[in-house]
Amino acid sequence: MATHPARRGWSYAEFARLPDDGNRYEVIDGELFVTPAPQPLHTLVGFKLATVLDAFVIRHDLGWVMPAPVDVLFGDGDYVQPDVVYVRREHGEFITDRGIEVPPDLAVEVLSPSTALRDRGLKRERYAHFGVPQYWIVDPVRQQVEIYRLDEDPDRPAVVAHDSFEWQPVPGAPTLLINISDFMRGFV
C-alpha cells in the first residue's frame, strides 16, 4: 500500500531559511518540492515571454511583470515560484521584500520534464484555489500555450494556442496580440 508523506506546516521564516544553492524550493499545500535550476531552453522561453509582456505592461502603465525567481506567498504552507508573474498596478502594495503577497493576476509555468506533472496538476489546482485569474502553461516541446481562466473552467484550458493569442491584463485596457514564435524560439 502506497502512502503519501505527511505534510507539515511551513512558516515563512522556515521557508526563507532554505539554502540559496541554485535549486528551486517551493512549498505547495504543505509539501516541500526541490528542483534543480531549469534547463537553458526553459529559462530562455520564460525570459523572452516576460520581455514581451513587460514591454506591453510598461507602455500602458498596467503594473509589473517579473520572471523567476520571485516568491509568491499565498499563506502558511504555500510558497511558489512561477516562471513569470504579472501583478496589476492596484496590487503593487503587496509586492514586498519577501515576495508577492497577493495572488498574482497572471502566473505562467514553462513545462520541464521534471515539473510537468506538478505544473499541470498540483500547481494549477493551488493557483485556482488561491484565486489567480489566469494561469498559462507554456509547452516548448509542443510549441503551445494552454490558458486557464478562473472565471471559466479552472480545470480545463479555455484556449490552447499554437500560433498566437490575445491577452488583456486589465478589463478595459488595451489587448496584446502575442505571437508564440516571438518567445518560443530556442537556440537554432
VEXTITOR-396773 format. One line per 3 residues: number of its first residue (from 1); for each residue x, y, z of N, C-alpha, C. Coordinates in pm, whole numbers, plus 50000, padded with zeros to 5 digits. Example, Ala and Ser with C-alpha at 12.3 -4.5 7.8 and 13.67 -1.06 7.14 Angstrom:
% VEXTITOR-396773
1	51319:49431:50780:51230:49550:50780:51320:49670:50780 | 51285:49775:50708:51367:49894:50714:51290:50003:50787 $
//
This chain:
% VEXTITOR-396773
1	50084:49882:50000:50000:50000:50000:50089:50124:50000 | 50067:50214:49904:50144:50337:49896:50093:50437:49998 | 50184:50511:50053:50145:50616:50147:50196:50748:50098 $
4	50126:50852:50131:50167:50988:50095:50244:51045:50214 | 50356:51111:50190:50431:51166:50302:50346:51265:50382 | 50367:51266:50511:50292:51358:50597:50329:51502:50562 $
7	50230:51586:50555:50254:51727:50529:50280:51795:50663 | 50363:51893:50660:50390:51967:50781:50363:52114:50758 | 50342:52185:50863:50324:52329:50850:50458:52395:50824 $
10	50462:52486:50731:50583:52561:50700:50554:52708:50725 | 50628:52769:50815:50616:52913:50832:50701:52980:50725 | 50676:53108:50701:50758:53178:50604:50903:53184:50653 $
13	50925:53200:50782:51061:53207:50835:51137:53079:50803 | 51073:52964:50816:51139:52837:50782:51168:52830:50632 | 51071:52871:50553:51088:52872:50408:51204:52963:50369 $
16	51212:53080:50430:51315:53178:50396:51455:53128:50434 | 51465:53033:50525:51595:52979:50566:51646:52868:50474 | 51566:52825:50378:51613:52722:50285:51734:52778:50209 $
19	51828:52694:50172:51953:52744:50114:51935:52810:49978 | 52022:52905:49950:52030:52969:49819:52140:52897:49743 | 52106:52780:49688:52207:52692:49629:52184:52661:49482 $
22	52100:52741:49416:52073:52717:49274:51953:52629:49249 | 51902:52562:49352:51781:52483:49338:51660:52573:49356 | 51547:52525:49308:51421:52597:49326:51345:52526:49437 $
25	51315:52601:49542:51240:52547:49656:51099:52604:49654 | 51000:52517:49664:50861:52558:49674:50794:52473:49780 | 50703:52533:49853:50619:52459:49946:50478:52473:49891 $
28	50419:52360:49852:50288:52362:49789:50196:52273:49872 | 50094:52334:49925:49998:52262:50008:50070:52186:50120 | 50171:52252:50180:50242:52196:50293:50353:52098:50261 $
31	50379:52072:50133:50482:51976:50094:50597:52048:50025 | 50720:52015:50067:50839:52077:50009:50876:52008:49879 | 50899:52088:49775:50946:52040:49646:51078:52110:49615 $
34	51176:52033:49573:51307:52086:49537:51336:52041:49395 | 51365:52135:49308:51402:52101:49171:51530:52175:49136 | 51614:52116:49052:51735:52186:49012:51701:52305:48922 $
37	51799:52388:48900:51780:52500:48809:51728:52447:48676 | 51639:52523:48610:51583:52475:48484:51687:52468:48372 | 51652:52391:48270:51736:52380:48151:51741:52516:48081 $
40	51847:52540:48003:51860:52670:47934:51739:52705:47846 | 51681:52609:47773:51565:52641:47688:51448:52690:47774 | 51424:52627:47885:51317:52667:47978:51339:52811:48023 $
43	51461:52842:48064:51493:52977:48110:51477:53078:47997 | 51524:53044:47879:51516:53135:47765:51371:53165:47727 | 51287:53062:47720:51146:53081:47685:51076:53170:47789 $
46	51099:53143:47917:51038:53225:48022:51084:53369:48016 | 51214:53390:47994:51268:53525:47985:51210:53601:47866 | 51205:53535:47749:51151:53602:47629:51004:53637:47647 $
49	50925:53546:47706:50784:53576:47729:50771:53693:47826 | 50849:53692:47933:50844:53803:48030:50879:53935:47962 | 50974:53932:47870:51014:54054:47798:50900:54107:47712 $
52	50831:54017:47641:50716:54057:47557:50606:54120:47644 | 50572:54052:47753:50466:54102:47842:50507:54232:47910 | 50631:54238:47955:50678:54356:48028:50674:54482:47942 $
55	50716:54472:47816:50715:54589:47728:50573:54645:47715 | 50476:54557:47701:50336:54599:47689:50285:54660:47819 | 50314:54595:47930:50267:54643:48061:50328:54779:48093 $
58	50456:54797:48064:50521:54927:48088:50461:55034:47998 | 50444:55002:47871:50391:55101:47775:50256:55154:47820 | 50174:55069:47884:50039:55109:47924:50026:55132:48075 $
61	50140:55128:48147:50143:55155:48291:50041:55070:48366 | 50050:54937:48345:49950:54845:48400:49997:54767:48522 | 50125:54777:48559:50174:54703:48674:50313:54651:48650 $
64	50336:54524:48691:50470:54467:48688:50469:54324:48638 | 50568:54293:48555:50592:54156:48509:50728:54117:48566 | 50733:53998:48627:50858:53952:48687:50884:53807:48646 $
67	51007:53781:48597:51044:53642:48572:51097:53578:48700 | 51102:53445:48701:51159:53374:48816:51306:53412:48830 | 51358:53406:48948:51292:53361:49070:51228:53478:49146 $
70	51102:53461:49177:51031:53551:49268:50930:53466:49343 | 50925:53482:49473:50834:53402:49554:50694:53462:49554 | 50596:53376:49541:50455:53413:49559:50412:53345:49689 $
73	50371:53426:49786:50339:53376:49920:50188:53378:49937 | 50126:53262:49918:49981:53252:49930:49936:53248:50075 | 50015:53190:50160:49980:53173:50300:50067:53064:50358 $
76	50058:53042:50489:50142:52939:50551:50126:52807:50477 | 50240:52754:50434:50240:52625:50366:50220:52631:50217 | 50216:52750:50158:50201:52764:50013:50288:52879:49963 $
79	50409:52843:49920:50505:52940:49867:50555:52885:49734 | 50524:52952:49625:50559:52903:49491:50646:53003:49418 | 50710:52954:49312:50792:53037:49225:50752:53014:49081 $
82	50649:53085:49033:50614:53071:48891:50730:53119:48803 | 50730:53077:48678:50835:53121:48586:50818:53267:48545 | 50694:53312:48537:50663:53454:48507:50537:53489:48585 $
85	50534:53609:48641:50412:53659:48706:50384:53801:48660 | 50257:53835:48663:50212:53972:48637:50125:54014:48755 | 50152:54134:48805:50074:54192:48914:50025:54329:48869 $
88	49893:54348:48878:49834:54476:48839:49881:54589:48930 | 49881:54708:48874:49924:54827:48947:49848:54842:49080 | 49719:54811:49081:49640:54827:49203:49686:54736:49316 $
91	49763:54633:49285:49810:54539:49386:49956:54560:49422 | 50014:54670:49377:50157:54696:49399:50198:54698:49544 | 50109:54738:49633:50144:54744:49775:50172:54605:49833 $
94	50131:54501:49762:50151:54364:49810:50279:54301:49757 | 50359:54379:49684:50492:54334:49643:50588:54387:49749 | 50642:54294:49828:50726:54331:49942:50866:54273:49924 $
97	50951:54297:50021:51085:54239:50018:51080:54087:50025 | 50974:54033:50081:50962:53887:50091:50919:53825:49958 | 50841:53896:49881:50789:53843:49755:50656:53906:49722 $
100	50575:53835:49647:50442:53881:49609:50345:53820:49708 | 50279:53905:49785:50194:53858:49894:50046:53877:49862 | 50012:53854:49737:49875:53858:49687:49873:53763:49568 $
103	49762:53697:49541:49760:53615:49419:49791:53702:49297 | 49891:53665:49219:49921:53745:49100:49804:53739:49003 | 49797:53836:48915:49690:53840:48816:49716:53742:48702 $
106	49840:53702:48688:49879:53600:48590:49997:53524:48646 | 49990:53392:48640:50103:53306:48673:50131:53220:48550 | 50258:53206:48517:50299:53129:48399:50402:53025:48443 $
109	50383:52903:48397:50481:52796:48416:50525:52747:48279 | 50655:52737:48260:50713:52677:48140:50741:52531:48176 | 50686:52440:48098:50700:52298:48130:50844:52251:48116 $
112	50882:52169:48211:51008:52094:48209:50972:51949:48236 | 51053:51856:48190:51022:51715:48219:51006:51688:48369 | 51085:51754:48452:51082:51726:48595:50964:51792:48668 $
115	50898:51889:48605:50790:51961:48674:50656:51956:48603 | 50647:51892:48488:50524:51897:48407:50402:51846:48482 | 50415:51734:48551:50300:51679:48624:50255:51775:48734 $
118	50348:51831:48806:50315:51926:48913:50252:52053:48856 | 50308:52104:48746:50254:52227:48685:50112:52207:48636 | 50084:52090:48577:49950:52063:48523:49852:52018:48631 $
121	49902:51972:48743:49817:51918:48849:49813:52007:48971 | 49902:51979:49065:49900:52045:49195:49910:52197:49186 | 50002:52248:49106:50018:52394:49099:49895:52459:49034 $
124	49842:52398:48928:49721:52453:48866:49608:52458:48968 | 49594:52351:49046:49489:52347:49149:49510:52455:49255 | 49635:52474:49299:49662:52574:49403:49641:52715:49349 $
127	49681:52740:49226:49657:52873:49167:49508:52903:49164 | 49428:52806:49124:49282:52825:49123:49230:52843:49265 | 49277:52762:49359:49232:52769:49497:49256:52909:49556 $
130	49368:52969:49524:49402:53099:49580:49354:53216:49494 | 49282:53188:49385:49218:53295:49309:49302:53363:49204 | 49401:53293:49147:49479:53351:49038:49390:53352:48914 $
133	49357:53471:48860:49261:53477:48749:49303:53405:48622 | 49434:53411:48589:49481:53343:48469:49608:53266:48500 | 49615:53145:48445:49731:53059:48459:49764:53006:48320 $
136	49888:53027:48278:49932:52979:48148:50036:52869:48168 | 50023:52764:48089:50124:52660:48081:50186:52669:47942 | 50315:52698:47939:50389:52711:47814:50463:52580:47791 $
139	50436:52516:47677:50495:52387:47645:50591:52403:47527 | 50722:52415:47553:50817:52433:47443:50825:52313:47349 | 50797:52193:47396:50804:52074:47310:50689:52077:47208 $
142	50569:52103:47256:50452:52108:47167:50434:52244:47100 | 50515:52340:47141:50506:52476:47085:50365:52531:47103 | 50315:52524:47228:50179:52572:47254:50171:52635:47392 $
145	50063:52712:47410:50032:52774:47539:49890:52735:47576 | 49875:52679:47696:49743:52646:47750:49705:52759:47845 | 49587:52816:47823:49542:52930:47904:49423:52886:47988 $
148	49443:52889:48119:49337:52854:48215:49283:52984:48274 | 49152:52995:48277:49088:53115:48332:48998:53075:48448 | 49020:53139:48562:48947:53105:48683:48797:53128:48666 $
151	48759:53232:48591:48616:53264:48576:48546:53174:48474 | 48620:53084:48411:48560:52988:48320:48570:52850:48385 | 48657:52764:48338:48676:52633:48397:48823:52619:48435 $
154	48858:52634:48563:48999:52630:48601:49064:52492:48583 | 48985:52391:48551:49039:52257:48532:49071:52225:48386 | 49022:52308:48296:49045:52285:48152:49088:52416:48088 $
157	49184:52407:47997:49226:52532:47932:49113:52593:47849 | 49095:52724:47864:48997:52797:47783:49048:52809:47641 | 49179:52817:47626:49243:52833:47495:49368:52745:47494 $
160	49391:52678:47384:49519:52613:47358:49570:52676:47230 | 49670:52762:47244:49719:52840:47130:49846:52777:47074 | 49852:52774:46939:49969:52721:46871:50041:52829:46791 $
163	49970:52934:46753:50030:53040:46672:50033:53173:46747 | 49917:53216:46794:49907:53344:46865:49783:53343:46953 | 49779:53437:47045:49663:53455:47131:49663:53598:47183 $
166	49550:53639:47237:49537:53775:47289:49536:53773:47441 | 49593:53879:47500:49596:53895:47645:49552:54036:47680 | 49453:54044:47764:49407:54173:47815:49430:54171:47966 $
169	49539:54231:48013:49577:54218:48153:49479:54282:48250 | 49408:54384:48206:49313:54455:48290:49187:54480:48207 | 49069:54448:48260:48947:54476:48185:48941:54623:48141 $
172	48910:54643:48016:48902:54778:47962:49034:54833:47912 | 49144:54764:47942:49277:54807:47897:49301:54756:47755 | 49405:54803:47691:49440:54750:47559:49468:54600:47564 $
175	49460:54538:47447:49484:54395:47433:49614:54375:47356 | 49693:54279:47402:49819:54246:47337:49801:54119:47256 | 49837:54122:47128:49842:54003:47045:49980:53942:47062 $
178	49985:53821:47115:50111:53754:47144:50134:53645:47039 | 50241:53660:46963:50282:53558:46867:50374:53460:46940 | 50336:53336:46941:50412:53236:47015:50556:53228:46963 $
181	50576:53247:46835:50711:53239:46780:50802:53350:46836 | 50744:53457:46891:50825:53566:46947:50901:53525:47073 | 50853:53423:47142:50922:53382:47265:50956:53234:47269 $
184	50911:53157:47173:50930:53012:47178:51056:52965:47105 | 51120:53055:47033:51240:53014:46960:51350:52969:47056 | 51418:52864:47020:51527:52812:47102:51661:52863:47055 $
187	51756:52773:47047:51893:52811:47015:51932:52781:46871 | 51834:52746:46788:51867:52716:46647:51837:52833:46558 $
//
